[in-house]
Amino acid sequence: MSLALLLAELEALGEQNDATESDRSKKLLNITRDTGEFLSVMVKATRAENVLEIGTSNGYSTLWLASSLPAAGKVVTVEKQTDKITMATENFVRAGLQDRIEQVQEDAREFIQSTDLSFDFIFLDADRSAYMDYIDLLLSKLSTGGVLVCDNAISHRHELEAFTDYLCRQEGLTTCLLPVGKGEFVVYKA
């Protein structure tokens, strides 16, 4: 199956699942297609090789990230829920991109604290209420010249207000809010 067909299948599955599922933990909450296209362009434009994704879900956004990397690139994607990791693993194999993806089942803060890795590109799409708990740690793992993108910055603006305000006030960071998908807050680290 081609990547384009798999992405289209996952889009439809995500929309159908989320329209009928009342348990928030079982919703897939995938990014929009235009957000996927934006992430792809950003990964290519920044020449990112080491990508961190917080919030895997069924792997839809991970596939956009991994397919945009150079051959030696790697996405480390962090997810707590076993059922979502299982779905994502199957989708990575179906896409033939499993060699570019490292899955981590752990709390995001715990992973960020324990890893010695640094990342050229970070994508945040997880529990928004926890972002402030680990933003300084996360920024310490972002390479100079690296980019952080946070999803849902318009659709959930109020929930992210303290987070985005904090980042806007930090020395050495350039930020902007883009009306792509549900809103992408972009941070460049000088």
The 8 nearest C-alpha neighbors of each residue, nearest first, counted from 0:
[[1, 4, 2, 5, 93, 94, 3, 95],
 [0, 2, 4, 3, 5, 94, 6, 93],
 [1, 3, 5, 4, 94, 6, 0, 62],
 [2, 4, 6, 1, 5, 7, 0, 8],
 [5, 3, 7, 1, 6, 2, 8, 0],
 [4, 6, 8, 2, 7, 3, 9, 1],
 [7, 5, 9, 3, 8, 4, 2, 10],
 [6, 8, 10, 4, 5, 9, 3, 11],
 [9, 7, 5, 11, 6, 10, 12, 4],
 [10, 8, 12, 6, 11, 7, 13, 5],
 [11, 9, 7, 13, 8, 12, 6, 14],
 [10, 12, 14, 8, 9, 13, 15, 7],
 [13, 11, 9, 15, 10, 14, 16, 8],
 [14, 12, 16, 10, 11, 15, 27, 9],
 [13, 15, 11, 17, 12, 16, 18, 10],
 [14, 16, 12, 18, 13, 17, 11, 19],
 [17, 15, 13, 19, 18, 14, 20, 12],
 [16, 18, 26, 20, 14, 19, 15, 13],
 [17, 19, 15, 16, 20, 14, 21, 13],
 [18, 20, 17, 16, 21, 15, 14, 26],
 [21, 19, 17, 22, 16, 18, 26, 25],
 [20, 22, 23, 19, 26, 17, 25, 18],
 [23, 21, 25, 24, 20, 26, 17, 19],
 [24, 22, 26, 25, 21, 20, 27, 17],
 [23, 25, 22, 26, 27, 80, 21, 20],
 [26, 24, 23, 22, 27, 20, 21, 17],
 [25, 27, 17, 23, 28, 24, 20, 16],
 [26, 28, 29, 13, 56, 25, 17, 57],
 [29, 27, 26, 30, 13, 17, 56, 14],
 [30, 28, 27, 13, 31, 59, 60, 56],
 [29, 31, 34, 60, 32, 28, 35, 180],
 [30, 32, 34, 180, 33, 35, 29, 181],
 [31, 33, 35, 34, 36, 30, 180, 10],
 [34, 32, 36, 35, 31, 180, 37, 179],
 [35, 33, 37, 31, 180, 32, 36, 179],
 [36, 34, 32, 38, 33, 37, 63, 39],
 [35, 37, 33, 39, 34, 38, 32, 40],
 [36, 38, 34, 40, 35, 39, 33, 41],
 [39, 37, 41, 35, 40, 36, 42, 34],
 [38, 40, 36, 42, 67, 37, 41, 63],
 [39, 41, 37, 43, 38, 42, 44, 36],
 [42, 40, 44, 38, 43, 39, 45, 37],
 [43, 41, 39, 47, 45, 40, 44, 46],
 [42, 44, 46, 40, 41, 45, 67, 39],
 [45, 43, 41, 46, 42, 40, 47, 39],
 [44, 46, 47, 42, 43, 41, 145, 146],
 [47, 45, 43, 44, 42, 48, 68, 69],
 [46, 48, 119, 45, 42, 49, 120, 43],
 [47, 49, 72, 73, 68, 50, 46, 119],
 [50, 48, 118, 73, 119, 47, 72, 74],
 [49, 51, 74, 120, 118, 121, 119, 75],
 [52, 50, 121, 75, 74, 76, 122, 118],
 [51, 53, 76, 122, 121, 123, 54, 75],
 [52, 54, 77, 123, 124, 76, 125, 122],
 [55, 53, 125, 78, 124, 77, 56, 52],
 [56, 54, 58, 78, 76, 57, 77, 53],
 [55, 57, 83, 58, 27, 54, 87, 84],
 [58, 56, 87, 86, 83, 59, 55, 27],
 [59, 57, 87, 61, 55, 56, 60, 62],
 [58, 60, 62, 61, 57, 29, 9, 6],
 [61, 59, 63, 62, 58, 35, 64, 30],
 [62, 60, 58, 64, 63, 59, 65, 55],
 [61, 63, 65, 60, 64, 59, 66, 58],
 [62, 64, 60, 61, 66, 35, 65, 39],
 [63, 65, 61, 62, 67, 66, 39, 60],
 [66, 64, 62, 67, 68, 63, 61, 74],
 [65, 67, 63, 64, 68, 62, 96, 39],
 [68, 66, 39, 65, 64, 43, 42, 63],
 [69, 67, 72, 65, 66, 48, 70, 43],
 [68, 70, 72, 71, 48, 67, 46, 47],
 [69, 71, 72, 68, 99, 73, 48, 67],
 [72, 70, 69, 73, 48, 68, 99, 49],
 [73, 71, 48, 69, 68, 70, 49, 99],
 [72, 74, 99, 49, 100, 48, 50, 75],
 [75, 73, 50, 100, 51, 65, 76, 101],
 [74, 76, 101, 51, 102, 100, 50, 52],
 [75, 77, 52, 102, 51, 55, 53, 103],
 [76, 78, 103, 53, 54, 104, 55, 102],
 [77, 79, 104, 54, 55, 80, 105, 103],
 [78, 80, 104, 105, 106, 81, 77, 84],
 [81, 79, 83, 82, 78, 84, 104, 56],
 [80, 82, 84, 83, 85, 79, 104, 78],
 [83, 81, 85, 84, 80, 86, 87, 57],
 [82, 84, 86, 56, 57, 85, 81, 80],
 [83, 85, 87, 81, 82, 86, 88, 80],
 [84, 86, 82, 88, 83, 87, 81, 89],
 [87, 85, 83, 57, 89, 84, 88, 82],
 [86, 88, 57, 58, 90, 84, 89, 85],
 [89, 87, 91, 85, 90, 86, 84, 92],
 [88, 90, 92, 86, 87, 91, 93, 85],
 [89, 91, 93, 87, 92, 88, 94, 86],
 [92, 90, 97, 94, 88, 96, 93, 89],
 [91, 93, 95, 89, 94, 97, 90, 96],
 [92, 94, 90, 91, 95, 89, 0, 96],
 [95, 93, 91, 92, 96, 2, 90, 1],
 [96, 94, 92, 93, 97, 91, 98, 90],
 [95, 97, 91, 94, 98, 99, 92, 100],
 [96, 98, 91, 100, 92, 99, 95, 88],
 [99, 97, 96, 100, 95, 101, 73, 91],
 [100, 98, 73, 97, 96, 74, 65, 72],
 [101, 99, 74, 97, 98, 73, 75, 102],
 [102, 100, 75, 74, 76, 103, 99, 73],
 [103, 101, 76, 75, 77, 100, 104, 84],
 [102, 104, 77, 105, 76, 78, 101, 75],
 [105, 103, 79, 78, 77, 102, 106, 80],
 [106, 104, 79, 103, 107, 78, 110, 77],
 [105, 107, 109, 108, 79, 110, 78, 104],
 [108, 106, 110, 109, 111, 105, 77, 53],
 [107, 109, 111, 110, 106, 133, 112, 132],
 [110, 108, 112, 106, 107, 111, 113, 105],
 [109, 111, 107, 113, 112, 108, 114, 105],
 [110, 112, 108, 114, 109, 113, 107, 137],
 [113, 111, 109, 110, 114, 108, 136, 115],
 [112, 114, 110, 111, 109, 115, 108, 116],
 [115, 113, 116, 111, 112, 110, 117, 140],
 [114, 116, 113, 117, 140, 112, 111, 110],
 [117, 115, 114, 118, 140, 49, 111, 113],
 [116, 118, 140, 141, 142, 115, 119, 49],
 [117, 119, 49, 141, 120, 50, 142, 140],
 [120, 118, 145, 47, 142, 49, 50, 141],
 [119, 121, 50, 146, 118, 145, 147, 47],
 [122, 120, 147, 51, 50, 52, 148, 146],
 [121, 123, 52, 148, 147, 149, 51, 53],
 [124, 122, 149, 53, 52, 125, 148, 150],
 [125, 123, 54, 150, 53, 149, 122, 126],
 [124, 126, 54, 127, 53, 123, 55, 129],
 [127, 125, 128, 129, 124, 130, 54, 123],
 [126, 128, 129, 130, 125, 159, 158, 124],
 [127, 129, 126, 130, 158, 131, 159, 132],
 [130, 128, 132, 127, 131, 126, 133, 108],
 [131, 129, 132, 127, 133, 128, 134, 162],
 [130, 132, 134, 133, 129, 162, 128, 161],
 [133, 131, 129, 130, 134, 108, 135, 128],
 [132, 134, 136, 131, 135, 130, 108, 137],
 [133, 135, 137, 131, 136, 130, 138, 132],
 [136, 134, 138, 137, 133, 139, 131, 132],
 [137, 135, 139, 133, 134, 138, 111, 140],
 [136, 138, 134, 140, 135, 139, 133, 111],
 [137, 139, 141, 135, 140, 136, 134, 142],
 [138, 140, 136, 137, 141, 135, 142, 117],
 [139, 141, 117, 137, 138, 118, 142, 136],
 [142, 140, 118, 138, 139, 117, 145, 119],
 [143, 141, 145, 119, 118, 144, 117, 140],
 [142, 144, 145, 189, 188, 141, 119, 187],
 [143, 145, 188, 189, 142, 187, 146, 119],
 [146, 144, 119, 142, 143, 188, 120, 141],
 [145, 147, 187, 120, 186, 188, 121, 119],
 [146, 148, 121, 186, 120, 185, 122, 187],
 [149, 147, 185, 122, 184, 123, 121, 183],
 [148, 150, 123, 184, 183, 122, 124, 185],
 [149, 151, 183, 124, 152, 182, 123, 148],
 [152, 150, 181, 182, 154, 155, 153, 183],
 [151, 153, 182, 156, 183, 150, 155, 184],
 [152, 154, 182, 156, 155, 151, 181, 183],
 [155, 153, 151, 181, 156, 152, 182, 157],
 [156, 154, 153, 158, 151, 157, 152, 159],
 [155, 157, 153, 152, 159, 158, 154, 160],
 [156, 158, 160, 159, 155, 161, 153, 154],
 [159, 157, 155, 156, 160, 127, 128, 161],
 [158, 160, 162, 156, 157, 161, 163, 155],
 [159, 161, 157, 163, 162, 158, 156, 164],
 [162, 160, 164, 163, 159, 165, 158, 131],
 [163, 161, 159, 165, 160, 164, 131, 166],
 [162, 164, 166, 160, 165, 161, 159, 167],
 [165, 163, 167, 161, 166, 162, 160, 168],
 [164, 166, 162, 168, 163, 167, 161, 169],
 [165, 167, 163, 169, 168, 164, 162, 172],
 [166, 168, 164, 165, 169, 163, 174, 172],
 [169, 167, 166, 165, 164, 170, 172, 163],
 [170, 168, 166, 167, 172, 171, 165, 173],
 [171, 169, 172, 168, 167, 173, 166, 189],
 [170, 172, 189, 188, 169, 173, 187, 168],
 [173, 171, 188, 187, 170, 169, 189, 174],
 [172, 174, 187, 186, 188, 171, 175, 167],
 [175, 173, 186, 185, 167, 187, 172, 176],
 [174, 176, 185, 184, 177, 186, 173, 183],
 [175, 177, 184, 183, 185, 178, 182, 174],
 [176, 178, 183, 179, 182, 184, 175, 185],
 [179, 177, 182, 180, 183, 176, 181, 153],
 [180, 178, 182, 177, 34, 183, 181, 33],
 [181, 179, 34, 182, 31, 33, 178, 30],
 [180, 182, 151, 154, 153, 179, 152, 150],
 [181, 183, 153, 152, 178, 151, 179, 180],
 [184, 182, 150, 177, 152, 149, 176, 185],
 [183, 185, 176, 149, 148, 152, 175, 177],
 [186, 184, 148, 175, 174, 147, 183, 176],
 [185, 187, 174, 147, 146, 173, 148, 172],
 [186, 188, 146, 173, 172, 145, 174, 189],
 [189, 187, 172, 144, 145, 143, 171, 146],
 [188, 171, 144, 143, 172, 187, 145, 173]]
